[in-house]
Amino acid sequence: MTVSTTLRDVIGLDGALPALPAATLILIDYQNTYRTGVMALPGADRALEAASRLLDRARAAGTPVVHVVNDGGEGSPYDIRAEIGRIAGPVAPRDGEAVVVKRFPDSFHGTELLDVLRRLDAGPDLVLAGFMTHMCVQSTAQAAFNLGYRPTVVAEACATRPLAGPDGAPIAAGALHAAALTTIGDLFGLVAGRVADLPG
């Protein structure tokens, strides 16, 4: 099967992955929500291990780190006041690392994220990773692109869940993950398969 040229290539956008020390890392919704219960993701622990390696590299490189959490309200699976909604231990914030609270899939919508990035004097390169690939990661990458940033998503540090397609047939989590990353890579940003693929 012949594949189409990406929109990025058609309009001549740069395809080089960013050096981690020159970027800002945004970790999206690495909450216990996705490790247990109704929202548990099949690949959550594997992605979380990759995210921990990514975070370690960023901290060692002096890369600014921003954590984003979704607050669904008290008693919900996204209750940030309860253990279920807290950021998972392997990627828990350190003192001085910003934490942005959101209520929509797009991490910029109705939040302080843009102000935080401006205070950090963040350059165009943002490295994104988190849960879920097809929802908050994709929405945030698209918003970042629309705001003039150059997002890169780290595939192995993301995960999603299986869902029913429009015809009711099941779509595997891996297929939905790949489709979301393909959508991002067509226009909105770059995709690094592994943490190790990022220079620096």
N, C-alpha and C positions, 0 to 999 in steps of 0.2 A: 504494500500500500504506500502510495506517495503521500507525504505530509506537506501541509501548507507552510509557507514562510511565516514566521511570527510577525506580528505588528511591530514589535521592537526592531526587528531587522528591516522591515519595510521603511520605517521612518528614521532609521539610523541611530537608535539609542545604543549607548555603550553596553557591552556585554561582559566586561571584566569584573570579577568578584572583588568586593572591597577588602582592604586590609583591616583587620579587626581593630588595631590601635587607632585608626583614623575614623572609626564609626562610632555610633551609639547603639547599645544593645537594649532592645525592648522585649521583655519576657511577658507573654500574654496568658493570663488565666491558668497558671500552673497551680490550681487549687485542688484540695482533696476531693472536691466535688466529682472530679473525673477519675478517681481511683476506686470508688466504691459506690454502691447503690444504683439508682435509676440512670445516672449519667456516666457510669463507668465506661471507659474507652478500652477496646481490646489491646491497643498498643501503648497505653499510658505509661507504664513503668519503663518500657524501653525508651520512649521519647524523653521521659524525665531524666533518665541516666545520661542521655546525650545532652540535654539541657544543662545538667550539672557540669559536664565537661566544658560546654560552651561558656558557662558563667565563670568557671575557674580560669579559662583562657582570657576572658575579658578582664577580669579583676587583675590578673597578672600583668596584662598589657596596659592597665590604666584606662581602659575603655569605660566611659560613663554607662551606668546601668539604670534602667527604669523598669519597675515592676508594675504590671497592670492587673487589677482584680475586678471581677464582675460581682456586683452586689445585687442579689435578687430579692433582698428583703428578709426580715426576720422569719425564721421557720422554713425558709426555702432551701433547696440544695445549694444555693449560692449565698447563704447567709454568712457574711464575712465576720460576724460576731461570734460564730460557732466554729467548732473544729472542722466541720464539713466544708466550710467556705474559706478556710485559711490556706495560705500558700504552702505547698508541700515542703517539708524539711530540706530536701536536697538542693532546693533553689531559694531558700528563705532569704529575704532581704537582710543586708547588713546595715548598720548605722551609717547614715549619709546617703543611702541609695533611695531614690524617690519611689514612692508608691502612689499610683494613680487609680482612683476608683471610678468605674464606669457602670452604666446601666443599659448600654446598647452594644451590639457586636462591634461596631466601629469604635476603636479605643480613643479616637479624637472627638467623637460626638458628645457634646455636653460635659466634657472633662477638662482638666488642666493640662493634658498631655502637651499640647502645642506650646503653652507657656513654659512648661518644664523644659522642653527641648530648647526653647529660646534662652532660658536662663543658663542652660548648660552650654550654650553657644554651639549646639550640634550642627555639624556640617550636613551635606546632603545625604550621606550614607547612613542608613538605619539598618541594623540587622534584627530581624524579627524571628521569634519562635514561640510556640505555645499551643494551646488547645482552644477550639477545635480548628483543624486545618481549613475546612470548608466554610466556617462561620466567622469567628472573630479574627483569625489570622488573615484570611482572605479579605475581609472587610477593612481591616486596618491597613493592609498593604495597598489596597486601592485608594483609601483615603490619603495615605502618605504620598502616593504618586500624585494625586490631585492637588496636594498642597505644595508640590515642587520638590519633595524628597526623593531619594533613590533607595527604595527598600530592597533588601535581600532576605529571603526566607530560607532558614536552614531546615531542610526536609526531614532529616532523621530526628530532629528535636520537636516534631509536630505529630499529632495524631487526631483521628476523628472516629466516628462510630458508624456502623451499618444502618442504612435507612431504606425505606421503601421508595422505589422510583415512581414516576407519574402513572405507570401502568400497574403499580402494586408489586412488581417483581422486586426482590431484594437486591440492593446494591451494596457490595462488600465494603467494609471500611477502607481497605487498601485502594479500591477503585475510586472511591469518593475523595480520598486523600490525594491520589494521583491527578484526578480531574481538577481539584482546587489548585494544586501546584501548577498544573498546565495552564489554567486560566491566568494565574499570576504571571507566569513566565511569558505568556503571549504579549502582555503589554505592561502590566503594573509594576513588575519588579523582576529581580533575578532570583534564581533558585540554586542554592548550594546543597548538594546531596548530603554531604557530611560536614560535621564540625571541622574536620581536618582540611576540608577544601578551602576554607577561608585563609588567605595569606596573613602572615604576621603572627 
